[in-house]
Each structure stands twice: as C-alpha cells, then as structure tokens.
Amino acid sequence: MATPQNRQNTRAGSGNSTAKQNYSAIRYGNNDGEIRFGQIDKQGAVTAGAQLNAKEGTHTFSLDNDGPREGWTTSISPRNFQVDCGRDNKKEQDSMMFWCENGNIVINAGNGNIRFIANNVEFTVKGDDGTEGNFTVNASESIILDSKKIQATAKSFLKLATPAKMEICANENLKLYGGLIRGVSDAVSGKDSKLGGKTFWAEQQK
C-alpha cells in the first residue's frame, strides 16, 4: 500500500522559500510506469496534482496545481500523439471540439507540414471593430490555389499588386467591367496625361 512521502525540492536555492514542499505526496508504480500525486518539478516551482509517467522519462501527462503553470494540463510524447473519436456519431455531428475561452491557439509544426483533410474546410473570422476580423496568410515562397472554381468578393476594396510581373489569362472569355475603367502606365511619370493618372502612378511607387 502506498504511503504519503515528504517531498521537498530545493533546486531554487538552499533555504529559498519559493521552493515547493509537499508532505502528503503519493506514488504508485513499477519499472514500466507510475502515477504520482503531489509531484514537485525539477525547478521546485510547480506541484502536480496528478502526474502519469511512462518508463521513458519524457513520456508524461501532468495536471499542475500551482506556480507558473497553475491550472495547466501538459501532455508530452517522445513520438506520436493520437486522438481517435466520433466512431458512433453521424456525419453532421461535431465530434471533436477545441474551445479556448481567452488567449490564443498555437499549432506549430517546426520541422514538418500541417495538413487539413476533410470534405469541406470552413474558416469564420469575427471581430467587434475595425482592428479585428482579419484573415492573414504569409508565405515566404508561394501561395497556390488550384480549384474548379475560385470566387473572391470584397464589399468595399480589392487590390492585387506586385512589384514585378502580373499575368491575367483566360483561354476562353475574359470580361472586365467597371463603372469607370482607367489605364495608367509609366508614361505619366514624366508628364501627366490629359485624363490624369500621375497621382495614381505616384501612389503605387510607395
């Protein structure tokens, strides 16, 4: 039968009052794995309410009680982490939910790819004022869209710009419509045209 153990971690410094102490810690385990209640981390800053450890030292699941990770749930796996759910649900049901009441959600594959595979992928971005509700994509090389149909609609402003080369190609029909269509080339950089255009040219050089 497991009995409570006195645990003290003084790695924060001998006599340092910030080092955690626990007088009721309990451990159950063998050479294949263990579960600990009241485990103190190596830095002496956090006490785990419950910690599940496998034989491999970095294979662990921890529910932290206090310190800088108060209320944290941490799962560490030296290899794969898998979640399988929804077997008995119907197609239209929500089978997996991630809900973050406050703060950010970060998905980082620092040395690999992120893949989304589904019948449909939906992104909904909402904001209460003009500073939020933005969908931003940054790519250091290419953004490739390949689809049977691509449709983009902007309620107030749409701009496609490049400092180099742009091509618009349609092997069948190409339609351009505008309440007013104006074409401006670098010819207006020295002398404005009769219909203007130099001001617009100057704005694009910024």
Residue frames as a rotation matrix with the C-alpha (Angstrom) as fourth column:
MET 1
0.577 0.817 0.000 0.00
0.817 -0.577 0.000 0.00
0.000 0.000 -1.000 0.00
ALA 2
-0.150 -0.639 0.754 1.35
0.563 -0.682 -0.466 3.43
0.813 0.355 0.462 -0.95
THR 3
0.315 0.173 -0.933 2.07
0.914 -0.319 0.250 5.80
-0.255 -0.932 -0.258 1.90
PRO 4
0.982 0.069 0.174 2.47
0.116 -0.955 -0.274 9.58
0.148 0.290 -0.946 1.87
GLN 5
0.152 -0.987 -0.049 6.02
0.984 0.156 -0.082 10.85
0.089 -0.036 0.995 1.35
ASN 6
0.565 -0.106 -0.819 7.64
0.211 -0.940 0.267 14.11
-0.798 -0.323 -0.508 2.36
ARG 7
0.242 -0.474 0.847 8.89
0.968 0.056 -0.246 15.85
0.069 0.879 0.472 -0.77
GLN 8
0.650 -0.133 -0.748 10.99
0.099 -0.961 0.257 18.97
-0.753 -0.241 -0.612 -0.96
ASN 9
0.443 -0.523 0.728 12.76
0.880 0.099 -0.464 20.45
0.171 0.847 0.504 -3.95
THR 10
0.585 -0.309 -0.750 15.47
0.310 -0.769 0.559 22.98
-0.750 -0.560 -0.353 -3.14
ARG 11
-0.068 -0.639 0.767 16.89
0.988 0.065 0.142 23.48
-0.140 0.767 0.626 -6.64
ALA 12
0.654 0.336 0.677 15.62
0.459 -0.889 -0.002 27.03
0.601 0.312 -0.736 -6.41
GLY 13
-0.153 -0.790 0.593 18.35
-0.291 -0.538 -0.791 27.56
0.944 -0.294 -0.148 -3.78
SER 14
-0.389 -0.048 -0.920 19.02
0.720 0.607 -0.336 26.29
0.575 -0.793 -0.202 -0.30
GLY 15
-0.619 0.204 -0.759 16.73
0.630 -0.448 -0.634 28.00
-0.469 -0.870 0.148 2.17
ASN 16
-0.953 0.301 -0.030 14.77
-0.251 -0.729 0.637 29.68
0.170 0.615 0.770 -0.61
SER 17
-0.579 0.781 0.234 11.14
-0.193 0.148 -0.970 29.92
-0.792 -0.607 0.065 0.48
THR 18
0.034 0.610 -0.792 9.93
-0.959 -0.202 -0.197 29.66
-0.280 0.766 0.579 -3.14
ALA 19
-0.791 -0.323 -0.520 10.98
-0.470 0.865 0.178 26.00
0.392 0.385 -0.835 -3.36
LYS 20
0.204 0.975 -0.089 7.90
-0.734 0.212 0.646 23.78
0.648 -0.066 0.759 -3.15
GLN 21
-0.893 -0.347 0.285 7.36
-0.449 0.658 -0.605 21.32
0.022 -0.668 -0.743 -0.29
ASN 22
0.110 0.932 -0.345 4.77
-0.743 0.308 0.595 18.56
0.661 0.191 0.726 -0.05
TYR 23
-0.660 -0.358 0.661 4.16
-0.745 0.426 -0.513 16.36
-0.098 -0.831 -0.548 3.00
SER 24
0.047 0.757 0.652 1.47
-0.414 0.609 -0.677 14.13
-0.909 -0.238 0.342 1.52
ALA 25
-0.058 -0.129 -0.990 2.84
-0.998 0.027 0.055 13.04
0.020 0.991 -0.130 -1.89
ILE 26
0.274 0.213 0.938 1.98
-0.294 0.947 -0.129 9.50
-0.916 -0.240 0.323 -3.01
ARG 27
-0.275 -0.418 -0.866 3.46
-0.960 0.063 0.274 7.32
-0.060 0.906 -0.418 -5.76
TYR 28
0.488 0.342 0.803 2.18
-0.201 0.939 -0.279 4.10
-0.849 -0.025 0.528 -7.31
GLY 29
0.612 -0.235 -0.755 4.30
-0.789 -0.115 -0.604 2.37
0.056 0.965 -0.256 -9.92
ASN 30
0.648 -0.521 0.556 6.80
0.274 0.840 0.468 -0.18
-0.711 -0.151 0.687 -11.07
ASN 31
-0.378 -0.921 -0.098 9.56
0.207 -0.187 0.960 -0.34
-0.903 0.343 0.261 -13.69
ASP 32
-0.436 0.283 0.855 7.04
0.900 0.136 0.414 0.17
0.001 0.950 -0.314 -16.54
GLY 33
-0.287 0.375 0.882 5.36
0.214 -0.872 0.440 3.34
0.934 0.315 0.170 -15.33
GLU 34
-0.680 0.034 -0.733 3.98
0.731 -0.043 -0.681 5.29
-0.055 -0.999 0.004 -12.40
ILE 35
0.232 0.698 0.678 1.37
0.425 -0.700 0.575 7.75
0.875 0.155 -0.458 -11.22
ARG 36
-0.668 -0.533 -0.519 2.28
0.716 -0.272 -0.642 10.44
0.201 -0.801 0.564 -8.69
PHE 37
0.557 0.794 0.243 0.12
0.594 -0.586 0.551 12.80
0.580 -0.162 -0.798 -6.63
GLY 38
0.959 -0.189 -0.213 1.87
0.025 -0.688 0.725 15.92
-0.283 -0.701 -0.655 -5.36
GLN 39
0.306 -0.888 0.344 4.98
0.940 0.339 0.039 15.58
-0.151 0.311 0.938 -7.52
ILE 40
0.631 -0.210 -0.746 7.25
-0.029 -0.968 0.248 18.65
-0.775 -0.134 -0.618 -7.48
ASP 41
0.954 -0.257 0.155 9.01
0.179 0.075 -0.981 19.61
0.240 0.964 0.118 -10.72
LYS 42
0.278 -0.947 -0.160 12.80
0.919 0.310 -0.244 19.82
0.280 -0.080 0.957 -11.06
GLN 43
-0.367 -0.406 0.837 12.84
0.256 -0.909 -0.329 23.60
0.895 0.093 0.437 -10.69
GLY 44
-0.692 0.126 -0.711 10.91
0.722 0.102 -0.684 23.40
-0.014 -0.987 -0.162 -7.42
ALA 45
-0.952 0.285 -0.116 8.29
-0.289 -0.957 0.027 25.84
-0.104 0.059 0.993 -8.75
VAL 46
-0.174 0.918 -0.356 5.26
-0.882 0.015 0.471 23.67
0.438 0.396 0.807 -9.60
THR 47
-0.718 0.080 0.691 3.36
-0.375 0.792 -0.482 20.92
-0.586 -0.605 -0.539 -7.78
ALA 48
-0.675 0.487 -0.554 1.43
-0.451 0.322 0.832 18.45
0.584 0.812 0.002 -9.93
GLY 49
0.032 0.771 0.635 -1.92
-0.975 0.164 -0.150 17.33
-0.219 -0.615 0.758 -8.56
ALA 50
0.632 0.098 0.769 -1.58
-0.002 0.992 -0.125 14.17
-0.775 0.077 0.627 -10.64
GLN 51
0.094 -0.670 -0.736 1.25
-0.965 -0.245 0.099 13.07
-0.247 0.701 -0.669 -12.92
LEU 52
0.833 0.200 0.516 1.32
-0.063 0.961 -0.270 9.96
-0.550 0.193 0.813 -15.10
ASN 53
0.117 -0.896 -0.428 4.77
-0.924 -0.256 0.284 8.83
-0.364 0.362 -0.858 -16.26
ALA 54
0.957 0.062 -0.284 5.81
-0.193 0.867 -0.460 6.05
0.218 0.495 0.841 -18.63
LYS 55
0.660 -0.751 -0.026 9.13
0.648 0.551 0.526 4.22
-0.381 -0.364 0.850 -18.48
GLU 56
-0.133 -0.666 0.734 10.68
0.871 -0.432 -0.234 6.78
0.473 0.608 0.638 -20.87
GLY 57
-0.518 -0.184 -0.835 11.46
0.781 -0.499 -0.375 9.89
-0.348 -0.847 0.402 -18.84
THR 58
-0.915 0.144 -0.378 9.93
-0.235 -0.950 0.205 12.43
-0.329 0.276 0.903 -21.24
HIS 59
-0.596 0.774 -0.213 6.71
0.113 0.344 0.932 10.47
0.795 0.532 -0.292 -21.75
THR 60
-0.839 0.180 -0.513 4.35
0.515 -0.042 -0.856 12.11
-0.176 -0.983 -0.057 -19.26
PHE 61
-0.105 0.861 0.497 0.92
0.403 -0.420 0.813 13.60
0.909 0.286 -0.303 -18.57
SER 62
-0.748 -0.328 -0.577 0.66
0.656 -0.237 -0.717 16.22
0.098 -0.914 0.393 -15.83
LEU 63
0.402 0.841 0.362 -2.13
0.551 -0.539 0.638 18.18
0.731 -0.057 -0.680 -14.10
ASP 64
-0.611 -0.790 -0.048 -0.39
0.556 -0.385 -0.737 21.10
0.564 -0.477 0.674 -12.35
ASN 65
0.245 0.735 -0.632 -1.74
0.957 -0.081 0.277 22.76
0.153 -0.673 -0.723 -9.23
ASP 66
0.801 -0.002 -0.598 0.34
0.318 -0.846 0.428 25.87
-0.507 -0.533 -0.677 -8.60
GLY 67
-0.211 -0.966 -0.151 3.32
0.422 -0.230 0.877 28.01
-0.882 0.122 0.456 -9.53
PRO 68
-0.566 -0.086 -0.820 3.78
-0.535 -0.718 0.445 29.47
-0.626 0.691 0.361 -13.03
ARG 69
-0.835 0.304 -0.459 1.79
-0.265 0.509 0.819 26.55
0.482 0.805 -0.344 -14.51
GLU 70
-0.763 0.606 0.224 -1.19
-0.155 0.165 -0.974 26.70
-0.628 -0.778 -0.032 -12.17
GLY 71
0.238 0.971 -0.016 -4.16
-0.364 0.073 -0.928 25.01
-0.901 0.226 0.371 -13.83
TRP 72
-0.164 -0.373 -0.913 -2.09
-0.985 0.014 0.171 23.68
-0.051 0.928 -0.370 -16.74
THR 73
0.669 0.216 0.711 -2.62
-0.143 0.976 -0.161 20.29
-0.729 0.006 0.684 -18.36
THR 74
0.107 -0.765 -0.636 0.51
-0.966 -0.232 0.117 19.10
-0.237 0.601 -0.763 -20.15
SER 75
0.823 0.080 0.563 0.99
0.027 0.983 -0.180 16.01
-0.568 0.163 0.807 -22.30
ILE 76
0.134 -0.862 -0.489 4.49
-0.932 -0.277 0.234 15.17
-0.337 0.424 -0.841 -23.59
SER 77
0.841 0.132 0.525 5.17
0.026 0.959 -0.283 12.30
-0.540 0.252 0.803 -26.01
PRO 78
-0.180 -0.973 -0.143 8.57
-0.256 -0.094 0.962 11.36
-0.950 0.209 -0.232 -27.46
ARG 79
-0.913 -0.051 0.404 6.76
0.355 0.387 0.851 10.03
-0.200 0.921 -0.335 -30.53
ASN 80
-0.626 0.701 0.343 3.16
0.215 -0.267 0.939 10.23
0.750 0.661 0.017 -31.82
PHE 81
-0.822 0.566 -0.061 0.16
-0.090 -0.234 -0.968 11.80
-0.563 -0.790 0.243 -30.08
GLN 82
-0.853 0.519 -0.055 -3.15
0.095 0.259 0.961 10.47
0.513 0.815 -0.270 -31.43
VAL 83
-0.617 0.777 0.128 -6.83
-0.401 -0.171 -0.900 11.17
-0.677 -0.606 0.417 -30.78
ASP 84
-0.909 0.384 -0.162 -9.50
0.055 0.495 0.867 8.92
0.413 0.780 -0.471 -32.31
CYS 85
-0.681 0.727 -0.092 -13.16
0.028 -0.099 -0.995 9.78
-0.732 -0.680 0.047 -31.81
GLY 86
-0.321 0.681 -0.658 -16.58
-0.827 -0.540 -0.155 10.01
-0.461 0.494 0.737 -33.48
ARG 87
-0.990 -0.133 -0.046 -16.98
-0.138 0.853 0.502 6.37
-0.028 0.504 -0.863 -34.47
ASP 88
-0.554 0.833 -0.011 -20.61
0.809 0.535 -0.243 6.19
-0.197 -0.144 -0.970 -33.35
ASN 89
-0.282 0.436 -0.855 -21.58
-0.001 -0.891 -0.454 9.74
-0.959 -0.127 0.252 -34.40
LYS 90
0.560 0.509 0.653 -23.35
0.705 0.121 -0.699 10.84
-0.435 0.852 -0.291 -37.56
LYS 91
-0.118 -0.693 0.711 -21.66
0.963 -0.256 -0.090 12.84
0.244 0.674 0.698 -40.31
GLU 92
0.185 0.274 0.944 -23.33
0.274 -0.937 0.219 16.14
0.944 0.218 -0.249 -39.40
GLN 93
0.926 0.172 -0.337 -22.41
0.358 -0.110 0.927 15.98
0.122 -0.979 -0.164 -35.69
ASP 94
0.407 -0.821 0.401 -19.49
-0.686 -0.565 -0.459 17.81
0.603 -0.088 -0.793 -34.06
SER 95
0.790 -0.101 -0.605 -17.21
0.275 0.940 0.202 15.02
0.549 -0.326 0.770 -32.85
MET 96
-0.044 -0.839 -0.542 -14.18
0.997 -0.007 -0.071 16.95
0.056 -0.544 0.837 -31.61
MET 97
0.807 0.358 0.469 -14.19
0.321 -0.933 0.161 20.43
0.496 0.020 -0.868 -30.10
PHE 98
-0.389 -0.849 -0.357 -11.34
0.894 -0.256 -0.367 22.75
0.221 -0.462 0.859 -29.07
TRP 99
0.637 0.658 0.400 -12.68
0.489 -0.747 0.450 25.67
0.596 -0.091 -0.798 -27.04
CYS 100
-0.480 -0.821 -0.309 -10.39
0.839 -0.327 -0.436 28.41
0.257 -0.468 0.846 -25.79
GLU 101
0.493 0.791 -0.362 -12.27
0.864 -0.493 0.098 30.99
-0.101 -0.361 -0.927 -23.68
ASN 102
0.913 -0.284 -0.293 -9.40
-0.269 -0.959 0.090 33.52
-0.306 -0.003 -0.952 -23.67
GLY 103
0.029 -0.996 0.080 -5.98
-0.386 0.063 0.921 33.69
-0.922 -0.057 -0.382 -25.30
ASN 104
0.073 -0.154 -0.985 -4.50
-0.996 -0.054 -0.065 32.28
-0.043 0.987 -0.157 -28.48
ILE 105
0.764 0.052 0.643 -4.36
-0.029 0.999 -0.046 28.81
-0.644 0.016 0.765 -30.03
VAL 106
0.131 -0.823 -0.553 -0.94
-0.949 -0.265 0.169 27.96
-0.285 0.503 -0.816 -31.50
ILE 107
0.857 0.009 0.516 -0.34
0.125 0.967 -0.223 24.97
-0.501 0.255 0.827 -33.80
ASN 108
0.423 -0.815 -0.395 3.36
-0.870 -0.488 0.075 24.77
-0.254 0.312 -0.916 -34.66
ALA 109
0.878 -0.295 0.376 5.00
0.366 0.921 -0.134 22.10
-0.307 0.255 0.917 -36.82
GLY 110
0.576 -0.684 -0.447 8.53
-0.468 -0.725 0.506 23.50
-0.670 -0.082 -0.737 -36.65
ASN 111
-0.570 -0.801 -0.185 10.05
-0.660 0.312 0.684 20.72
-0.490 0.512 -0.706 -38.75
GLY 112
-0.740 0.394 0.545 7.15
0.526 0.844 0.104 19.33
-0.420 0.364 -0.832 -40.76
ASN 113
-0.824 0.519 0.227 3.86
-0.056 -0.473 0.879 20.07
0.564 0.712 0.419 -42.53
ILE 114
-0.645 0.755 0.119 0.34
-0.207 -0.023 -0.978 20.83
-0.736 -0.655 0.171 -41.31
ARG 115
-0.934 0.346 -0.090 -2.37
0.028 0.323 0.946 19.03
0.356 0.881 -0.311 -43.30
PHE 116
-0.429 0.892 0.143 -6.14
-0.553 -0.135 -0.822 19.61
-0.714 -0.432 0.551 -43.23
ILE 117
-0.953 0.169 -0.251 -8.10
-0.100 0.608 0.787 16.79
0.286 0.776 -0.563 -44.89
ALA 118
-0.568 0.823 0.015 -11.90
0.086 0.078 -0.993 17.00
-0.819 -0.563 -0.115 -44.93
ASN 119
-0.075 0.650 0.756 -14.99
0.976 0.204 -0.079 17.05
-0.205 0.732 -0.650 -47.14
ASN 120
0.555 0.216 0.804 -15.18
0.402 -0.915 -0.032 20.80
0.728 0.341 -0.594 -46.54
VAL 121
-0.389 -0.667 -0.635 -12.96
0.920 -0.244 -0.308 23.31
0.051 -0.704 0.708 -44.71
GLU 122
0.533 0.645 0.547 -14.56
0.537 -0.758 0.371 26.42
0.654 0.096 -0.750 -43.25
PHE 123
-0.644 -0.660 -0.388 -12.88
0.750 -0.441 -0.494 29.46
0.155 -0.609 0.778 -41.67
THR 124
0.521 0.787 0.331 -15.02
0.605 -0.614 0.507 32.01
0.602 -0.063 -0.796 -39.83
VAL 125
-0.600 -0.757 -0.258 -13.23
0.766 -0.451 -0.458 35.14
0.231 -0.472 0.851 -38.60
LYS 126
0.497 0.842 0.211 -15.18
0.665 -0.525 0.531 37.63
0.558 -0.124 -0.821 -36.49
GLY 127
-0.686 -0.680 -0.257 -14.26
0.697 -0.514 -0.500 40.96
0.208 -0.522 0.827 -34.91
ASP 128
0.170 0.808 -0.563 -16.14
0.917 -0.339 -0.210 43.62
-0.360 -0.481 -0.799 -33.00
ASP 129
0.621 -0.004 -0.784 -14.36
-0.089 -0.994 -0.066 46.61
-0.779 0.111 -0.617 -34.50
GLY 130
0.911 -0.212 -0.354 -12.08
-0.391 -0.167 -0.905 47.57
0.133 0.963 -0.235 -37.36
THR 131
0.003 -0.981 0.195 -8.99
-1.000 -0.003 0.001 46.16
-0.001 -0.195 -0.981 -35.66
GLU 132
-0.528 -0.122 0.840 -10.26
-0.325 0.943 -0.068 42.54
-0.784 -0.309 -0.538 -35.60
GLY 133
0.575 0.768 0.281 -11.90
-0.082 0.396 -0.915 40.16
-0.814 0.503 0.291 -38.04
ASN 134
0.303 -0.572 -0.762 -8.79
-0.942 -0.299 -0.150 39.77
-0.142 0.764 -0.630 -40.19
PHE 135
0.854 -0.127 0.504 -7.64
0.173 0.984 -0.046 36.66
-0.490 0.127 0.863 -42.04
THR 136
0.495 -0.778 -0.388 -3.90
-0.832 -0.552 0.046 36.86
-0.250 0.300 -0.921 -42.73
VAL 137
0.886 -0.301 0.352 -1.75
0.365 0.922 -0.130 34.45
-0.286 0.243 0.927 -44.78
ASN 138
0.498 -0.808 -0.314 2.03
-0.809 -0.563 0.165 34.90
-0.310 0.172 -0.935 -45.03
ALA 139
0.863 -0.282 0.420 4.21
0.362 0.924 -0.124 32.63
-0.353 0.259 0.899 -47.17
SER 140
0.177 -0.892 -0.417 7.93
-0.231 -0.449 0.863 33.03
-0.957 -0.056 -0.285 -47.80
GLU 141
-0.826 -0.499 0.263 7.66
0.095 0.337 0.937 31.35
-0.556 0.799 -0.231 -51.22
SER 142
-0.862 0.496 -0.105 4.35
-0.159 -0.067 0.985 30.55
0.482 0.866 0.137 -52.95
ILE 143
-0.448 0.847 0.285 0.60
-0.338 0.134 -0.931 30.58
-0.828 -0.514 0.227 -52.35
ILE 144
-0.955 0.062 -0.289 -1.04
-0.245 0.383 0.891 28.17
0.166 0.922 -0.351 -54.80
LEU 145
-0.215 0.949 0.230 -4.81
-0.517 0.090 -0.851 27.93
-0.829 -0.302 0.471 -55.33
ASP 146
-0.920 -0.068 -0.387 -5.95
-0.367 0.501 0.784 25.09
0.141 0.863 -0.486 -57.59
SER 147
-0.525 0.819 0.233 -9.68
0.052 0.303 -0.951 24.60
-0.850 -0.487 -0.201 -57.92
LYS 148
-0.391 0.512 0.765 -12.52
0.918 0.280 0.281 24.11
-0.070 0.812 -0.579 -60.39
LYS 149
0.382 0.566 0.731 -13.95
0.522 -0.784 0.335 27.47
0.762 0.254 -0.595 -59.34
ILE 150
-0.510 -0.524 -0.682 -12.41
0.857 -0.373 -0.355 30.37
-0.068 -0.766 0.639 -57.41
GLN 151
0.253 0.662 0.706 -14.57
0.552 -0.698 0.456 33.32
0.794 0.275 -0.542 -56.42
ALA 152
-0.604 -0.469 -0.645 -13.49
0.796 -0.396 -0.458 36.33
-0.041 -0.790 0.612 -54.37
THR 153
0.290 0.758 0.585 -15.87
0.608 -0.618 0.499 39.06
0.739 0.211 -0.640 -53.22
ALA 154
-0.723 -0.496 -0.481 -14.86
0.690 -0.488 -0.534 42.25
0.030 -0.718 0.696 -51.39
LYS 155
0.264 0.942 -0.209 -17.54
0.949 -0.292 -0.118 44.58
-0.173 -0.167 -0.971 -50.01
SER 156
0.836 0.086 -0.542 -15.51
0.135 -0.989 0.052 47.78
-0.532 -0.117 -0.839 -50.17
PHE 157
0.448 -0.760 -0.470 -11.99
-0.866 -0.500 -0.016 47.30
-0.223 0.415 -0.882 -51.60
LEU 158
0.790 -0.284 0.543 -9.99
0.312 0.949 0.042 44.73
-0.527 0.136 0.839 -53.57
LYS 159
0.602 -0.667 -0.438 -6.40
-0.789 -0.582 -0.197 45.12
-0.124 0.464 -0.877 -54.72
LEU 160
0.803 -0.503 0.320 -3.94
0.520 0.853 0.036 42.79
-0.291 0.138 0.947 -56.43
ALA 161
0.824 -0.555 -0.111 -0.42
-0.566 -0.799 -0.205 44.19
0.025 0.231 -0.973 -56.51
THR 162
0.689 -0.709 0.151 3.09
0.654 0.698 0.293 43.03
-0.313 -0.103 0.944 -57.31
PRO 163
0.440 -0.597 -0.671 6.40
-0.338 -0.802 0.492 44.92
-0.832 0.010 -0.555 -57.69
ALA 164
-0.647 -0.741 0.182 7.33
-0.164 0.368 0.915 42.65
-0.745 0.562 -0.359 -60.56
LYS 165
-0.895 0.203 -0.397 5.21
-0.374 0.146 0.916 40.78
0.244 0.968 -0.055 -63.11
MET 166
-0.373 0.841 0.392 1.48
-0.308 0.286 -0.907 40.03
-0.875 -0.459 0.153 -63.31
GLU 167
-0.957 0.132 -0.260 -0.39
-0.208 0.317 0.926 37.89
0.204 0.939 -0.276 -65.80
ILE 168
-0.217 0.944 0.250 -4.17
-0.465 0.126 -0.877 37.60
-0.859 -0.307 0.411 -66.30
CYS 169
-0.884 -0.186 -0.430 -5.02
-0.467 0.419 0.779 34.80
0.035 0.889 -0.457 -68.73
ALA 170
-0.009 0.883 0.468 -8.29
-0.387 0.429 -0.816 33.27
-0.922 -0.188 0.338 -69.93
ASN 171
-0.880 -0.389 0.272 -8.21
0.046 0.501 0.864 30.72
-0.472 0.773 -0.423 -72.74
GLU 172
-0.289 0.855 0.430 -11.94
0.955 0.286 0.074 31.16
-0.060 0.432 -0.900 -73.33
ASN 173
0.385 0.482 0.787 -13.53
0.496 -0.827 0.264 34.52
0.778 0.289 -0.558 -72.42
LEU 174
-0.583 -0.525 -0.620 -12.14
0.812 -0.368 -0.453 37.41
0.010 -0.767 0.641 -70.38
LYS 175
0.356 0.771 0.527 -14.60
0.612 -0.619 0.492 40.01
0.706 0.148 -0.693 -69.12
LEU 176
-0.742 -0.509 -0.436 -13.64
0.669 -0.525 -0.526 43.25
0.040 -0.682 0.730 -67.39
TYR 177
0.237 0.857 0.457 -16.31
0.643 -0.491 0.588 45.54
0.728 0.155 -0.668 -66.01
GLY 178
-0.572 -0.335 -0.749 -16.06
0.794 -0.454 -0.404 48.80
-0.205 -0.826 0.526 -64.09
GLY 179
0.547 0.758 -0.355 -18.21
0.657 -0.652 -0.379 51.86
-0.519 -0.026 -0.855 -63.59
LEU 180
0.856 -0.418 -0.303 -15.13
-0.515 -0.738 -0.437 53.67
-0.041 0.530 -0.847 -64.88
ILE 181
0.707 -0.665 0.241 -12.03
0.639 0.747 0.186 51.98
-0.303 0.022 0.953 -66.30
ARG 182
0.839 -0.523 -0.152 -8.73
-0.544 -0.811 -0.216 53.87
-0.011 0.264 -0.965 -66.41
GLY 183
0.745 -0.667 -0.003 -5.37
0.657 0.734 -0.172 52.59
0.117 0.126 0.985 -67.55
VAL 184
0.850 -0.526 0.009 -2.14
-0.508 -0.816 0.274 54.13
-0.137 -0.238 -0.962 -66.28
SER 185
0.716 -0.696 -0.053 1.39
0.616 0.666 -0.421 53.33
0.329 0.268 0.906 -67.43
ASP 186
0.131 -0.779 -0.614 4.85
0.813 -0.270 0.516 54.65
-0.567 -0.566 0.598 -66.56
ALA 187
-0.248 -0.201 0.948 4.45
0.844 -0.526 0.109 57.16
0.476 0.826 0.300 -69.38
VAL 188
0.656 0.588 0.474 2.79
0.284 -0.774 0.566 59.56
0.700 -0.237 -0.674 -66.90
SER 189
0.465 -0.531 -0.709 5.84
0.862 0.087 0.499 59.58
-0.203 -0.843 0.498 -64.61
GLY 190
-0.659 -0.751 0.047 7.37
0.730 -0.623 0.280 62.44
-0.181 0.219 0.959 -66.59
LYS 191
-0.906 0.420 -0.044 4.28
-0.414 -0.863 0.291 64.21
0.084 0.282 0.956 -67.89
ASP 192
-0.519 0.786 0.335 0.70
-0.020 0.381 -0.924 63.71
-0.855 -0.486 -0.182 -66.81
SER 193
-0.750 0.338 0.568 -1.88
0.658 0.301 0.690 62.64
0.062 0.892 -0.448 -69.40
LYS 194
-0.702 0.557 0.444 -4.90
-0.270 -0.785 0.558 64.69
0.659 0.272 0.701 -70.39
LEU 195
0.373 0.897 -0.238 -7.07
-0.157 0.314 0.936 62.46
0.914 -0.312 0.258 -68.21
GLY 196
0.390 -0.316 0.865 -4.65
-0.918 -0.203 0.340 62.44
0.068 -0.927 -0.369 -65.30
GLY 197
0.869 -0.071 -0.490 -3.01
0.035 0.996 -0.082 59.38
0.493 0.054 0.868 -63.82
LYS 198
-0.071 -0.989 0.133 0.28
-0.112 -0.125 -0.986 60.71
0.991 -0.085 -0.102 -62.44
THR 199
-0.099 0.102 0.990 -1.11
-0.964 -0.258 -0.069 60.91
0.248 -0.961 0.124 -58.90
PHE 200
0.865 0.456 0.211 -2.22
-0.488 0.861 0.141 57.28
-0.118 -0.225 0.967 -59.06
TRP 201
0.599 -0.731 -0.327 1.16
0.137 0.496 -0.857 56.27
0.789 0.469 0.397 -60.52
ALA 202
-0.243 -0.737 0.631 2.95
-0.537 -0.439 -0.720 58.02
0.807 -0.514 -0.289 -57.63
GLU 203
0.320 0.450 0.834 0.84
-0.946 0.195 0.258 56.17
-0.047 -0.872 0.488 -55.05
GLN 204
0.988 0.099 -0.121 1.89
-0.116 0.983 -0.141 52.81
0.105 0.153 0.983 -56.47
GLN 205
0.275 -0.959 -0.065 5.60
-0.049 0.053 -0.997 53.65
0.960 0.277 -0.032 -56.13
LYS 206
0.154 -0.163 0.975 5.39
-0.925 -0.371 0.084 53.77
0.348 -0.914 -0.207 -52.31
